Amino acid sequence: MLWWGHKQQNQNAKVPIWFILFFILLIAVWGGLKIYDYVYWPEIKIKIGSSPELQVLVAERPSHTYRGLGGRESLGDYQGMLFLFSKKSQHIMVMRDMEFPLDIIWLDGDIIVDMAKNLPVEKGKIEAELINYGARMPSTAVLELPAGFIDQYGLIIGDKAQIVD
């Protein structure tokens, strides 16, 4: 017994093997979910204005929305990224970690409510220095496309977008 009246705990107590295995399994599942979230992006086909059908990635989870197209060297096999939001609001976009310029289209439902063309890459800027791009109207979705897309297809505010598949 220690001087303050409590029994000293057994320093050699062993942790049950089932507890260790459960803890390892828990870490493996958590790690697998993180990898899945990083690697798996839903995709859809969308048509906007007079453009052809576009295969786009969909950012619907907070981790996808934050990362967006940042850190990618190109769009790869896709023509853009669609950001879906749960509520209509003034959704602000930034060019965080972007390697190529973009056109951005804000949608309210299926209608273009605003656009920003040829947004430049902002290499070397910290978060506080990034330019905030926002629409003049609240939106429910944002579509990021390669720079020049808006002009190439003559898109205007009021044009419609539709999910093809």
LINUR-V940640 format. One record per residue. N is the residue number from 1. RES is the residue in one letter. PSI is psi in whole degrees, 0 to 359 (NA if undefined). Layout:
BEGIN
n=N res=RES psi=PSI
n=N res=RES psi=PSI
END
This chain:
BEGIN
n=1 res=M psi=139
n=2 res=L psi=166
n=3 res=W psi=337
n=4 res=W psi=5
n=5 res=G psi=4
n=6 res=H psi=150
n=7 res=K psi=142
n=8 res=Q psi=134
n=9 res=Q psi=151
n=10 res=N psi=114
n=11 res=Q psi=343
n=12 res=N psi=15
n=13 res=A psi=136
n=14 res=K psi=144
n=15 res=V psi=132
n=16 res=P psi=144
n=17 res=I psi=325
n=18 res=W psi=325
n=19 res=F psi=318
n=20 res=I psi=315
n=21 res=L psi=319
n=22 res=F psi=317
n=23 res=F psi=317
n=24 res=I psi=316
n=25 res=L psi=317
n=26 res=L psi=315
n=27 res=I psi=319
n=28 res=A psi=317
n=29 res=V psi=314
n=30 res=W psi=315
n=31 res=G psi=319
n=32 res=G psi=318
n=33 res=L psi=322
n=34 res=K psi=318
n=35 res=I psi=316
n=36 res=Y psi=315
n=37 res=D psi=325
n=38 res=Y psi=322
n=39 res=V psi=317
n=40 res=Y psi=124
n=41 res=W psi=127
n=42 res=P psi=159
n=43 res=E psi=152
n=44 res=I psi=169
n=45 res=K psi=136
n=46 res=I psi=148
n=47 res=K psi=132
n=48 res=I psi=126
n=49 res=G psi=229
n=50 res=S psi=9
n=51 res=S psi=161
n=52 res=P psi=174
n=53 res=E psi=138
n=54 res=L psi=135
n=55 res=Q psi=116
n=56 res=V psi=150
n=57 res=L psi=152
n=58 res=V psi=123
n=59 res=A psi=103
n=60 res=E psi=346
n=61 res=R psi=153
n=62 res=P psi=322
n=63 res=S psi=322
n=64 res=H psi=318
n=65 res=T psi=319
n=66 res=Y psi=315
n=67 res=R psi=317
n=68 res=G psi=224
n=69 res=L psi=1
n=70 res=G psi=140
n=71 res=G psi=352
n=72 res=R psi=143
n=73 res=E psi=335
n=74 res=S psi=179
n=75 res=L psi=349
n=76 res=G psi=234
n=77 res=D psi=3
n=78 res=Y psi=163
n=79 res=Q psi=359
n=80 res=G psi=189
n=81 res=M psi=132
n=82 res=L psi=124
n=83 res=F psi=122
n=84 res=L psi=134
n=85 res=F psi=147
n=86 res=S psi=342
n=87 res=K psi=154
n=88 res=K psi=126
n=89 res=S psi=179
n=90 res=Q psi=91
n=91 res=H psi=120
n=92 res=I psi=134
n=93 res=M psi=150
n=94 res=V psi=163
n=95 res=M psi=48
n=96 res=R psi=123
n=97 res=D psi=25
n=98 res=M psi=144
n=99 res=E psi=352
n=100 res=F psi=152
n=101 res=P psi=159
n=102 res=L psi=160
n=103 res=D psi=142
n=104 res=I psi=136
n=105 res=I psi=128
n=106 res=W psi=134
n=107 res=L psi=139
n=108 res=D psi=103
n=109 res=G psi=245
n=110 res=D psi=14
n=111 res=I psi=133
n=112 res=I psi=123
n=113 res=V psi=343
n=114 res=D psi=163
n=115 res=M psi=152
n=116 res=A psi=127
n=117 res=K psi=147
n=118 res=N psi=53
n=119 res=L psi=127
n=120 res=P psi=156
n=121 res=V psi=144
n=122 res=E psi=61
n=123 res=K psi=140
n=124 res=G psi=2
n=125 res=K psi=141
n=126 res=I psi=165
n=127 res=E psi=315
n=128 res=A psi=341
n=129 res=E psi=351
n=130 res=L psi=142
n=131 res=I psi=133
n=132 res=N psi=125
n=133 res=Y psi=121
n=134 res=G psi=157
n=135 res=A psi=159
n=136 res=R psi=344
n=137 res=M psi=152
n=138 res=P psi=153
n=139 res=S psi=166
n=140 res=T psi=348
n=141 res=A psi=158
n=142 res=V psi=136
n=143 res=L psi=121
n=144 res=E psi=132
n=145 res=L psi=163
n=146 res=P psi=145
n=147 res=A psi=137
n=148 res=G psi=347
n=149 res=F psi=315
n=150 res=I psi=312
n=151 res=D psi=320
n=152 res=Q psi=322
n=153 res=Y psi=8
n=154 res=G psi=37
n=155 res=L psi=144
n=156 res=I psi=160
n=157 res=I psi=134
n=158 res=G psi=340
n=159 res=D psi=157
n=160 res=K psi=151
n=161 res=A psi=147
n=162 res=Q psi=142
n=163 res=I psi=128
n=164 res=V psi=320
n=165 res=D psi=NA
END
